[in-house]
């Protein structure tokens, strides 16, 4: 009896595995959505849009954007606009000091760090940088032209 069961299982393994997958991953919601939409590898807000770069009107942030891209933008803007005099002073000290820079420029380094830290804590500054990032991302998704290419 066990031999006939085993041989039947071997013959219908393909069918059983398909039924198992259907039972495990089936839900009424997914079948109706699957019938109505085309599914790809990427989510529609990441891979859709006019150039396949994502939805230009999507204002959600991915984790990498929240943790890496926006802080980079904040650092660039803070160094250019708010802490420019500290950056220039530290740069001049570093040029003049050479290898003794860590010792001789310690105070200027602390001032620069304090200035940047204060900017990173400012909620209005964070919101402004986030909005600028989302606007540039939206423009890129709409046109397909990167920000650096638009400047040239």
C-alpha positions in Angstrom: 0.0 0.0 0.0 2.8 2.4 0.8 4.6 1.6 -2.5 1.5 2.6 -4.5 1.1 5.8 -2.5 4.8 6.7 -3.0 4.7 6.0 -6.8 1.6 8.0 -7.2 3.2 10.9 -5.4 6.3 10.8 -7.6 4.2 11.0 -10.7 2.1 13.9 -9.5 4.8 16.0 -7.8 4.5 18.8 -10.3 0.8 19.0 -9.8 1.0 18.8 -6.0 3.6 21.5 -5.8 1.5 23.8 -7.9 -1.6 23.1 -5.8 0.5 23.7 -2.6 1.8 27.0 -3.9 -1.7 28.0 -4.9 -3.1 27.2 -1.4 -0.2 28.9 0.4 -0.2 32.2 -1.6 -3.8 32.4 -2.7 -6.2 35.0 -1.4 -9.3 36.5 -3.0 -7.6 39.9 -2.9 -4.5 38.9 -4.9 -6.4 37.0 -7.6 -8.7 39.9 -8.4 -5.7 42.3 -8.4 -3.6 40.0 -10.5 -6.3 39.7 -13.1 -6.7 43.5 -13.3 -3.0 44.6 -13.2 0.2 43.7 -14.8 2.8 42.8 -12.2 6.5 43.4 -12.6 9.6 43.2 -10.3 9.3 46.8 -9.0 6.4 48.4 -7.2 4.4 50.8 -9.4 5.6 53.9 -7.5 9.2 52.9 -8.1 9.1 51.5 -11.6 6.1 53.3 -13.2 5.9 56.8 -14.6 6.5 58.3 -18.0 10.1 57.1 -18.3 9.9 54.0 -16.1 11.7 55.8 -13.3 8.8 55.9 -10.9 5.6 58.0 -10.3 6.6 61.7 -10.4 3.8 62.6 -8.0 4.8 60.0 -5.4 5.9 61.7 -2.2 6.8 58.6 -0.1 10.4 58.1 0.9 12.3 54.8 0.7 14.5 53.9 3.6 17.7 54.7 1.7 16.3 58.1 0.9 15.4 58.9 4.5 18.7 57.6 6.0 21.3 58.5 3.3 20.1 60.8 0.5 18.3 63.4 2.6 21.1 63.7 5.2 23.6 64.1 2.3 21.5 66.9 0.9 21.2 68.5 4.4 25.0 68.4 4.8 25.6 70.0 1.4 23.1 72.8 2.0 24.3 73.4 5.6 27.9 73.7 4.5 27.1 76.0 1.6 24.6 78.3 3.3 24.6 78.2 7.0 28.1 77.1 8.1 30.1 78.5 5.2 32.3 80.7 7.3 33.2 77.7 9.6 34.0 75.5 6.6 36.2 78.2 5.1 38.0 78.9 8.4 38.6 75.2 9.0 39.8 74.7 5.4 42.3 77.5 5.8 43.6 76.2 9.1 44.0 72.7 7.6 46.0 74.1 4.6 48.3 76.0 6.9 48.8 73.2 9.5 49.5 70.2 7.3 50.1 67.2 9.5 49.5 69.1 12.7 45.9 69.8 11.6 44.2 67.6 14.1 45.9 69.4 17.0 46.0 73.0 15.7 42.5 73.1 14.2 40.6 71.4 17.0 38.6 74.4 18.1 37.6 75.3 14.5 36.6 71.6 14.0 34.4 71.8 17.1 32.8 75.0 15.9 32.0 73.5 12.5 30.7 70.3 14.1 28.4 72.4 16.5 27.1 74.5 13.6 26.3 71.4 11.5 24.7 69.6 14.5 22.5 72.5 15.2 21.3 72.5 11.5 20.6 68.8 11.6 18.3 69.3 14.6 16.3 72.2 13.1 12.9 70.8 12.0 12.3 73.5 9.5 15.7 72.8 7.8 14.9 69.1 7.7 11.5 69.8 6.1 13.1 72.2 3.6 15.8 69.7 2.5 13.2 66.9 2.3 11.0 69.0 0.1 13.9 70.0 -2.2 14.9 66.3 -2.5 11.4 65.2 -3.4 11.0 68.1 -5.9 14.3 67.1 -7.6 13.3 63.4 -7.6 9.9 64.3 -9.0 11.5 66.4 -11.8 13.9 63.5 -12.6 11.1 61.0 -12.8 9.0 63.4 -15.0 11.8 64.3 -17.5 14.4 61.5 -17.2 17.2 64.1 -16.9 19.3 64.0 -13.8 19.9 67.2 -11.8 23.6 67.4 -12.7 22.7 67.2 -16.4 20.2 70.0 -16.1 22.8 72.4 -14.6 25.1 72.1 -17.6 
